Amino acid sequence: MTDPIKSPTTNPDWWRGAVIYQVYPRSFQDTTGDGLGDLRGVTLRLPHIASLGVDAIWLSPFFTSPMADMGYDVSDYCDVDPIFGNLADFDEMLAEAHRLGIKVIIDQVISHTSDQHPWFIESRASRDNARADWYVWADPKPDGTAPNNWLSIFGGPGWEWDGVRRQYYMHNFLISQPDLNFHNPDVQDAVLATVKFWLDRGVDGFRLDTVNFYFHDKLLRNNPPHEPDPDSVGLDAPDTNPYGMQNHLYDKTQPENIEFLRRFRALLDQYEGRTTVGEVGDGPRSLKTVAAYTGGGDKLHMCYTFDLLGPDFTASHVRKCVTAFQNAVTDGWVCWAFSNHDVQRHVSRFAETVEERARVAKLAVTLLSALRGSICLYQGEELGLPEAELAFEDLRDPYGIRFWPAFKGRDGCRTPMVWEKAADYAAFSAGKPWLPVPVEHRPLAADAQEHDPDSVLQHYRRTLAFRRDQDVLRDGDMRFVDSNQNLLSFVREKDGKRLLFVFNLTRERANFAPADQRIARVIAWPGFSPVYADGEIHLAPFDVFCAELD
């Protein structure tokens, strides 16, 4: 075997404070005319991503898959699904990203596989084959019902009967996504071998899907009912889903996960400058789980939770989330985000009118860029795209189809990128796309914003450039400043430099006189219009004030 490819890096801790741009390949750019985005399309649009000034991209799954869950049901971890291209296309994309100074993080979905994966096909064939114990199998209760009360996030029981083995297998998501049995060391070895495959190919890191779902309780104990927690900010499932009615003590977040994450980290540490981003959905325990998974420097590099992915966009909520993280996670690292492929786009969550959307989009990225932690942006948010309203017959997401109409699923945030306002299908594809291109997205296309200095796109570029130039924003300390109004105010500090930020997340004008803060220089931020006079800050609705302190 040749020596592993090493991506260019000057700082092994590049991930700390990094800006990561999530690409959902199926909806980014199609180069074949089949209506599905592909890896060559990602390569084609890398200059757009580079123009934003991000440090890395996170690619949602492109592996071989029957696509029951849009690629999150993997049938071969070491190959590219033909709809996205092939390994040569991946290598070309990786090389071009590195040439542009962009690192590449790929999505590892290892808590479960597709039921079409060769491992599962062999496992379900008998109870005594070489992979019989590679998945979570259990006998029924005497009355034939499932082994316990565990539920699937995608609806219904978390168990499915298999007539060949005459046992149930566990699935946290779709019936066609059986859970791997991480209590079996052979499973861990096999999973880590697939990770090594991509490390040797030159990837810079992994986003670990449902990272707290790997292990289950060996005794298969029933989950107790959920007890409402007024202090919880977690959002694992919509309230239309009975999954939230349980306290998930036994079907995920088991103590054995810690040692596996150490094994994962030990493998990554053999390669220079690699990183991990864990997705933690654990209700009110999320921050405690993040602390356990990122502390000590021997497990994950950073995690994100669902804390800022809900509908609340108030100063008190953001402060509560950040403070809770600071209190719970003393030596770990967080990755903040307002949007991703699983939630309604934040412009639609936070803005009440069409007129507010651009203002909210600019405020949101400015706030993200000022927080302590790494940040993740989701494709299209740099254009201020709102959530798409789709008809039921257009849905492709099994989650949305299952819970319609109370929950419309995730397709509304997965519609194709809009590149050219006047082009067929907004230049995403030459053929009919897999999801419609919303009419209301066309005026927001990249070409329509490219030369408008007041556009959301240009604001993203300016804001990320400011963050990149300020060392204090990448990893400096952060402390909140009290206010007598509904304002979010904090100071970022490093090596004697201090920046004061004040955010008005309301629809009302606000004034604020920061006590004990000597302002040396007001920093003009294009797109915002605060006034500082006689020691008082005057903010318009959705306004931002930034200043350097003595």
Solvent accessible surface area in square Angstrom, and as a share of the most:
residue,aa,sasa,rsa
1,M,203,0.91
2,T,120,0.70
3,D,125,0.65
4,P,53,0.33
5,I,97,0.49
6,K,134,0.57
7,S,7,0.04
8,P,92,0.58
9,T,33,0.19
10,T,145,0.84
11,N,73,0.37
12,P,79,0.50
13,D,69,0.36
14,W,20,0.07
15,W,11,0.04
16,R,80,0.29
17,G,0,0.00
18,A,0,0.00
19,V,5,0.03
20,I,3,0.01
21,Y,1,0.00
22,Q,0,0.00
23,V,0,0.00
24,Y,5,0.02
25,P,2,0.01
26,R,9,0.03
27,S,0,0.00
28,F,0,0.00
29,Q,9,0.04
30,D,6,0.03
31,T,61,0.35
32,T,98,0.57
33,G,29,0.28
34,D,79,0.41
35,G,1,0.01
36,L,30,0.15
37,G,0,0.00
38,D,5,0.03
39,L,0,0.00
40,R,141,0.51
41,G,0,0.00
42,V,0,0.00
43,T,22,0.13
44,L,107,0.53
45,R,49,0.18
46,L,0,0.00
47,P,78,0.49
48,H,26,0.12
49,I,0,0.00
50,A,31,0.24
51,S,50,0.32
52,L,2,0.01
53,G,18,0.18
54,V,12,0.07
55,D,32,0.17
56,A,0,0.00
57,I,0,0.00
58,W,7,0.03
59,L,0,0.00
60,S,1,0.01
61,P,4,0.02
62,F,0,0.00
63,F,0,0.00
64,T,39,0.22
65,S,11,0.07
66,P,69,0.43
67,M,29,0.13
68,A,41,0.32
69,D,7,0.04
70,M,14,0.06
71,G,0,0.00
72,Y,14,0.05
73,D,0,0.00
74,V,0,0.00
75,S,16,0.10
76,D,55,0.29
77,Y,4,0.01
78,C,42,0.25
79,D,53,0.28
80,V,6,0.03
81,D,9,0.05
82,P,110,0.69
83,I,51,0.26
84,F,3,0.01
85,G,24,0.23
86,N,76,0.39
87,L,42,0.21
88,A,69,0.54
89,D,9,0.05
90,F,0,0.00
91,D,51,0.26
92,E,94,0.42
93,M,0,0.00
94,L,9,0.04
95,A,63,0.49
96,E,39,0.18
97,A,0,0.00
98,H,30,0.13
99,R,168,0.61
100,L,52,0.26
101,G,55,0.53
102,I,3,0.01
103,K,25,0.11
104,V,0,0.00
105,I,1,0.00
106,I,0,0.00
107,D,0,0.00
108,Q,0,0.00
109,V,0,0.00
110,I,0,0.00
111,S,1,0.01
112,H,3,0.01
113,T,0,0.00
114,S,0,0.00
115,D,24,0.13
116,Q,96,0.43
117,H,8,0.04
118,P,82,0.52
119,W,29,0.10
120,F,0,0.00
121,I,91,0.46
122,E,55,0.25
123,S,0,0.00
124,R,70,0.26
125,A,61,0.48
126,S,36,0.23
127,R,124,0.45
128,D,128,0.66
129,N,38,0.19
130,A,91,0.70
131,R,71,0.26
132,A,10,0.08
133,D,84,0.44
134,W,21,0.07
135,Y,1,0.00
136,V,7,0.04
137,W,30,0.11
138,A,9,0.07
139,D,80,0.42
140,P,44,0.27
141,K,84,0.36
142,P,150,0.94
143,D,108,0.56
144,G,40,0.38
145,T,70,0.41
146,A,21,0.16
147,P,21,0.13
148,N,12,0.06
149,N,60,0.31
150,W,4,0.01
151,L,39,0.19
152,S,2,0.01
153,I,16,0.08
154,F,12,0.05
155,G,16,0.15
156,G,24,0.23
157,P,82,0.52
158,G,2,0.02
159,W,8,0.03
160,E,53,0.24
161,W,112,0.39
162,D,6,0.03
163,G,50,0.48
164,V,106,0.61
165,R,17,0.06
166,R,172,0.63
167,Q,17,0.08
168,Y,26,0.10
169,Y,5,0.02
170,M,5,0.02
171,H,4,0.02
172,N,4,0.02
173,F,21,0.09
174,L,31,0.16
175,I,92,0.46
176,S,28,0.18
177,Q,0,0.00
178,P,0,0.00
179,D,3,0.01
180,L,1,0.01
181,N,12,0.06
182,F,0,0.00
183,H,37,0.16
184,N,21,0.11
185,P,88,0.55
186,D,79,0.41
187,V,0,0.00
188,Q,23,0.10
189,D,69,0.36
190,A,19,0.15
191,V,0,0.00
192,L,16,0.08
193,A,60,0.47
194,T,10,0.06
195,V,0,0.00
196,K,72,0.30
197,F,59,0.25
198,W,0,0.00
199,L,0,0.00
200,D,28,0.14
201,R,60,0.22
202,G,0,0.00
203,V,0,0.00
204,D,1,0.00
205,G,0,0.00
206,F,0,0.00
207,R,1,0.01
208,L,0,0.00
209,D,10,0.05
210,T,13,0.08
211,V,0,0.00
212,N,0,0.00
213,F,8,0.03
214,Y,3,0.01
215,F,6,0.03
216,H,15,0.07
217,D,9,0.05
218,K,137,0.58
219,L,133,0.66
220,L,41,0.21
221,R,115,0.42
222,N,81,0.41
223,N,5,0.03
224,P,45,0.29
225,P,105,0.66
226,H,69,0.31
227,E,140,0.63
228,P,121,0.76
229,D,58,0.30
230,P,122,0.76
231,D,106,0.55
232,S,37,0.24
233,V,27,0.16
234,G,25,0.24
235,L,69,0.34
236,D,40,0.21
237,A,18,0.14
238,P,34,0.22
239,D,140,0.72
240,T,57,0.33
241,N,3,0.02
242,P,53,0.33
243,Y,2,0.01
244,G,38,0.36
245,M,133,0.59
246,Q,21,0.10
247,N,46,0.24
248,H,14,0.06
249,L,71,0.35
250,Y,49,0.19
251,D,1,0.00
252,K,3,0.01
253,T,34,0.20
254,Q,17,0.08
255,P,104,0.65
256,E,73,0.33
257,N,1,0.00
258,I,37,0.19
259,E,99,0.44
260,F,2,0.01
261,L,0,0.00
262,R,93,0.34
263,R,90,0.33
264,F,1,0.00
265,R,33,0.12
266,A,58,0.45
267,L,20,0.10
268,L,1,0.01
269,D,90,0.47
270,Q,131,0.58
271,Y,16,0.06
272,E,85,0.38
273,G,10,0.10
274,R,7,0.03
275,T,0,0.00
276,T,1,0.01
277,V,7,0.04
278,G,0,0.00
279,E,7,0.03
280,V,0,0.00
281,G,7,0.07
282,D,3,0.01
283,G,14,0.13
284,P,69,0.43
285,R,59,0.22
286,S,4,0.02
287,L,21,0.10
288,K,152,0.64
289,T,6,0.04
290,V,0,0.00
291,A,25,0.20
292,A,45,0.35
293,Y,5,0.02
294,T,5,0.03
295,G,11,0.10
296,G,59,0.57
297,G,50,0.48
298,D,51,0.27
299,K,13,0.06
300,L,2,0.01
301,H,13,0.06
302,M,0,0.00
303,C,0,0.00
304,Y,10,0.04
305,T,13,0.07
306,F,26,0.11
307,D,4,0.02
308,L,7,0.04
309,L,4,0.02
310,G,8,0.08
311,P,104,0.65
312,D,62,0.32
313,F,16,0.07
314,T,50,0.29
315,A,5,0.04
316,S,78,0.51
317,H,22,0.10
318,V,1,0.00
319,R,85,0.31
320,K,80,0.34
321,C,0,0.00
322,V,5,0.03
323,T,47,0.27
324,A,34,0.27
325,F,14,0.06
326,Q,64,0.29
327,N,113,0.58
328,A,40,0.31
329,V,8,0.05
330,T,122,0.71
331,D,93,0.48
332,G,11,0.10
333,W,5,0.02
334,V,4,0.02
335,C,3,0.02
336,W,10,0.03
337,A,10,0.08
338,F,2,0.01
339,S,1,0.01
340,N,3,0.02
341,H,3,0.01
342,D,34,0.18
343,V,22,0.13
344,Q,81,0.36
345,R,5,0.02
346,H,2,0.01
347,V,2,0.01
348,S,31,0.20
349,R,34,0.12
350,F,11,0.04
351,A,13,0.10
352,E,130,0.58
353,T,64,0.37
354,V,99,0.57
355,E,145,0.65
356,E,30,0.14
357,R,68,0.25
358,A,49,0.38
359,R,68,0.25
360,V,0,0.00
361,A,0,0.00
362,K,21,0.09
363,L,0,0.00
364,A,1,0.00
365,V,1,0.00
366,T,0,0.00
367,L,0,0.00
368,L,1,0.00
369,S,1,0.01
370,A,1,0.01
371,L,0,0.00
372,R,80,0.29
373,G,1,0.01
374,S,0,0.00
375,I,0,0.00
376,C,6,0.04
377,L,1,0.00
378,Y,0,0.00
379,Q,1,0.00
380,G,0,0.00
381,E,5,0.02
382,E,1,0.00
383,L,0,0.00
384,G,4,0.04
385,L,3,0.01
386,P,1,0.01
387,E,26,0.12
388,A,5,0.04
389,E,126,0.56
390,L,25,0.13
391,A,44,0.34
392,F,93,0.39
393,E,141,0.63
394,D,51,0.26
395,L,14,0.07
396,R,105,0.38
397,D,0,0.00
398,P,28,0.18
399,Y,14,0.05
400,G,0,0.00
401,I,79,0.40
402,R,132,0.48
403,F,20,0.08
404,W,79,0.28
405,P,98,0.61
406,A,74,0.57
407,F,39,0.16
408,K,106,0.45
409,G,12,0.12
410,R,21,0.08
411,D,0,0.00
412,G,7,0.07
413,C,0,0.00
414,R,2,0.01
415,T,3,0.02
416,P,0,0.00
417,M,2,0.01
418,V,0,0.00
419,W,6,0.02
420,E,76,0.34
421,K,102,0.43
422,A,100,0.78
423,A,28,0.22
424,D,113,0.59
425,Y,76,0.29
426,A,0,0.00
427,A,21,0.16
428,F,0,0.00
429,S,8,0.05
430,A,96,0.74
431,G,17,0.16
432,K,166,0.70
433,P,11,0.07
434,W,23,0.08
435,L,1,0.00
436,P,51,0.32
437,V,25,0.14
438,P,12,0.08
439,V,123,0.70
440,E,79,0.35
441,H,0,0.00
442,R,66,0.24
443,P,77,0.48
444,L,53,0.26
445,A,0,0.00
446,A,9,0.07
447,D,70,0.36
448,A,43,0.33
449,Q,12,0.05
450,E,60,0.27
451,H,167,0.75
452,D,60,0.31
453,P,91,0.57
454,D,103,0.53
455,S,10,0.06
456,V,8,0.05
457,L,0,0.00
458,Q,34,0.15
459,H,0,0.00
460,Y,0,0.00
461,R,41,0.15
462,R,74,0.27
463,T,0,0.00
464,L,2,0.01
465,A,31,0.24
466,F,39,0.16
467,R,2,0.01
468,R,113,0.41
469,D,107,0.56
470,Q,22,0.10
471,D,92,0.47
472,V,4,0.02
473,L,1,0.00
474,R,47,0.17
475,D,47,0.24
476,G,1,0.01
477,D,95,0.49
478,M,18,0.08
479,R,104,0.38
480,F,33,0.14
481,V,15,0.09
482,D,105,0.54
483,S,34,0.22
484,N,142,0.73
485,Q,76,0.34
486,N,72,0.37
487,L,14,0.07
488,L,1,0.01
489,S,2,0.01
490,F,0,0.00
491,V,0,0.00
492,R,0,0.00
493,E,64,0.29
494,K,58,0.25
495,D,137,0.71
496,G,69,0.66
497,K,68,0.29
498,R,47,0.17
499,L,0,0.00
500,L,0,0.00
501,F,1,0.00
502,V,0,0.00
503,F,0,0.00
504,N,0,0.00
505,L,8,0.04
506,T,30,0.17
507,R,92,0.34
508,E,122,0.55
509,R,185,0.68
510,A,9,0.07
511,N,66,0.34
512,F,11,0.05
513,A,61,0.47
514,P,15,0.10
515,A,74,0.57
516,D,140,0.73
517,Q,24,0.11
518,R,172,0.63
519,I,32,0.16
520,A,59,0.46
521,R,125,0.46
522,V,67,0.39
523,I,18,0.09
524,A,93,0.72
525,W,18,0.06
526,P,69,0.43
527,G,35,0.34
528,F,20,0.08
529,S,73,0.47
530,P,37,0.23
531,V,85,0.49
532,Y,81,0.31
533,A,45,0.35
534,D,153,0.79
535,G,37,0.35
536,E,58,0.26
537,I,0,0.00
538,H,62,0.28
539,L,1,0.01
540,A,15,0.12
541,P,45,0.28
542,F,7,0.03
543,D,0,0.00
544,V,1,0.01
545,F,1,0.00
546,C,2,0.01
547,A,0,0.00
548,E,43,0.19
549,L,9,0.05
550,D,93,0.48
